Amino acid sequence: MDERDKLASLDKEVAVISQRLDTIQNNHLTHIEKDMAGIKKVIYSVGFLVFSNLLGWIFAITLKMF
């Protein structure tokens, strides 16, 4: 193998790596971000329900005292 063959081989490998990085960046990261947004919505919903339930308990205990 001479230098030109080695450079051509490396050039092909770099092109494949570049294409794979582009696929990850444009496709997979978008899906991950979408999934994370859904998880955040669930966490906020559960947090709101727990907080409102806690307020309900405090209100019920306060009414029993009077």
Backbone as CSV, one residue per row, in Angstrom:
resi,resn,N_x,N_y,N_z,CA_x,CA_y,CA_z,C_x,C_y,C_z
1,MET,0.833,-1.184,0.000,0.000,0.000,0.000,0.876,1.244,0.000
2,ASP,0.633,2.093,-0.919,1.419,3.323,-0.924,0.651,4.431,-0.196
3,GLU,1.237,5.605,-0.179,0.673,6.722,0.582,-0.703,7.129,0.070
4,ARG,-0.902,7.088,-1.235,-2.188,7.499,-1.800,-3.305,6.547,-1.359
5,ASP,-3.026,5.261,-1.334,-4.025,4.292,-0.896,-4.370,4.490,0.573
6,LYS,-3.352,4.761,1.387,-3.589,4.990,2.809,-4.436,6.248,3.023
7,LEU,-4.115,7.311,2.281,-4.874,8.547,2.405,-6.315,8.359,1.916
8,ALA,-6.496,7.610,0.853,-7.847,7.344,0.344,-8.654,6.536,1.361
9,SER,-7.990,5.565,1.990,-8.658,4.753,2.995,-9.050,5.601,4.207
10,LEU,-8.141,6.435,4.660,-8.436,7.321,5.788,-9.542,8.310,5.439
11,ASP,-9.529,8.802,4.221,-10.557,9.739,3.780,-11.933,9.075,3.812
12,LYS,-12.012,7.828,3.385,-13.277,7.094,3.426,-13.742,6.879,4.864
13,GLU,-12.818,6.534,5.747,-13.170,6.318,7.151,-13.667,7.607,7.802
14,VAL,-13.015,8.711,7.495,-13.437,10.004,8.040,-14.828,10.360,7.515
15,ALA,-15.097,10.078,6.258,-16.410,10.359,5.689,-17.493,9.531,6.382
16,VAL,-17.201,8.257,6.667,-18.174,7.395,7.354,-18.425,7.903,8.771
17,ILE,-17.364,8.265,9.472,-17.500,8.786,10.837,-18.293,10.090,10.821
18,SER,-18.021,10.940,9.864,-18.733,12.209,9.749,-20.220,11.968,9.504
19,GLN,-20.529,11.012,8.651,-21.932,10.696,8.369,-22.630,10.151,9.611
20,ARG,-21.956,9.301,10.357,-22.551,8.744,11.579,-22.784,9.831,12.622
21,LEU,-21.843,10.746,12.780,-22.021,11.853,13.722,-23.185,12.743,13.298
22,ASP,-23.312,12.978,12.014,-24.416,13.773,11.502,-25.754,13.089,11.795
23,THR,-25.805,11.777,11.616,-27.030,11.024,11.902,-27.384,11.116,13.378
24,ILE,-26.402,10.963,14.234,-26.642,11.052,15.679,-27.124,12.452,16.042
25,GLN,-26.463,13.460,15.514,-26.799,14.830,15.863,-28.188,15.213,15.382
26,ASN,-28.537,14.852,14.189,-29.797,15.315,13.605,-30.979,14.408,13.894
27,ASN,-30.745,13.167,14.205,-31.867,12.251,14.384,-32.025,11.830,15.841
28,HIS,-31.016,11.241,16.390,-31.130,10.659,17.725,-31.282,11.728,18.805
29,LEU,-30.554,12.824,18.688,-30.654,13.861,19.715,-32.031,14.497,19.722
30,THR,-32.656,14.594,18.563,-34.008,15.136,18.499,-34.977,14.241,19.248
31,HIS,-34.841,12.941,19.059,-35.717,12.003,19.757,-35.462,12.024,21.262
32,ILE,-34.219,12.126,21.649,-33.885,12.176,23.076,-34.475,13.437,23.711
33,GLU,-34.351,14.573,23.022,-34.909,15.812,23.548,-36.428,15.722,23.680
34,LYS,-37.076,15.095,22.724,-38.526,14.921,22.768,-38.916,14.037,23.962
35,ASP,-38.170,12.954,24.178,-38.441,12.074,25.311,-38.221,12.797,26.638
36,MET,-37.177,13.601,26.720,-36.905,14.344,27.952,-38.012,15.350,28.234
37,ALA,-38.562,15.982,27.205,-39.667,16.926,27.398,-40.884,16.195,27.958
38,GLY,-41.143,14.990,27.473,-42.259,14.199,28.000,-42.043,13.804,29.443
39,ILE,-40.816,13.441,29.780,-40.499,13.069,31.164,-40.668,14.272,32.086
40,LYS,-40.250,15.459,31.630,-40.423,16.663,32.443,-41.900,16.937,32.712
41,LYS,-42.736,16.748,31.705,-44.168,16.968,31.894,-44.720,16.027,32.955
42,VAL,-44.303,14.787,32.931,-44.770,13.812,33.918,-44.291,14.199,35.311
43,ILE,-43.036,14.590,35.432,-42.496,14.973,36.737,-43.228,16.189,37.292
44,TYR,-43.480,17.205,36.449,-44.206,18.382,36.913,-45.630,18.024,37.310
45,SER,-46.269,17.153,36.564,-47.637,16.738,36.895,-47.683,16.014,38.232
46,VAL,-46.769,15.098,38.449,-46.725,14.366,39.713,-46.416,15.324,40.864
47,GLY,-45.497,16.242,40.655,-45.173,17.226,41.691,-46.373,18.090,42.045
48,PHE,-47.114,18.506,41.031,-48.322,19.305,41.288,-49.354,18.505,42.071
49,LEU,-49.541,17.246,41.711,-50.513,16.410,42.424,-50.108,16.188,43.876
50,VAL,-48.831,15.945,44.121,-48.353,15.748,45.492,-48.539,17.028,46.301
51,PHE,-48.189,18.164,45.711,-48.328,19.442,46.411,-49.796,19.751,46.717
52,SER,-50.683,19.529,45.736,-52.098,19.805,45.986,-52.679,18.841,47.013
53,ASN,-52.212,17.607,47.027,-52.661,16.650,48.030,-52.188,17.072,49.423
54,LEU,-50.983,17.552,49.524,-50.452,18.040,50.794,-51.266,19.230,51.295
55,LEU,-51.600,20.151,50.398,-52.440,21.286,50.799,-53.809,20.817,51.263
56,GLY,-54.350,19.808,50.608,-55.637,19.258,51.025,-55.573,18.672,52.414
57,TRP,-54.505,17.948,52.718,-54.345,17.378,54.063,-54.216,18.478,55.116
58,ILE,-53.445,19.494,54.817,-53.276,20.602,55.760,-54.615,21.288,55.994
59,PHE,-55.371,21.509,54.937,-56.677,22.141,55.060,-57.629,21.275,55.891
60,ALA,-57.616,19.962,55.647,-58.496,19.050,56.400,-58.107,19.020,57.871
61,ILE,-56.834,18.988,58.185,-56.378,18.974,59.581,-56.754,20.297,60.267
62,THR,-56.611,21.390,59.546,-56.945,22.693,60.100,-58.433,22.781,60.427
63,LEU,-59.275,22.223,59.559,-60.724,22.258,59.817,-61.106,21.390,61.005
64,LYS,-60.403,20.298,61.231,-60.696,19.417,62.378,-60.350,20.087,63.695
65,MET,-59.383,20.988,63.669,-58.958,21.651,64.886,-60.000,22.641,65.388
66,PHE,-60.813,23.194,64.506,-61.780,24.207,64.918,-63.119,23.615,65.082
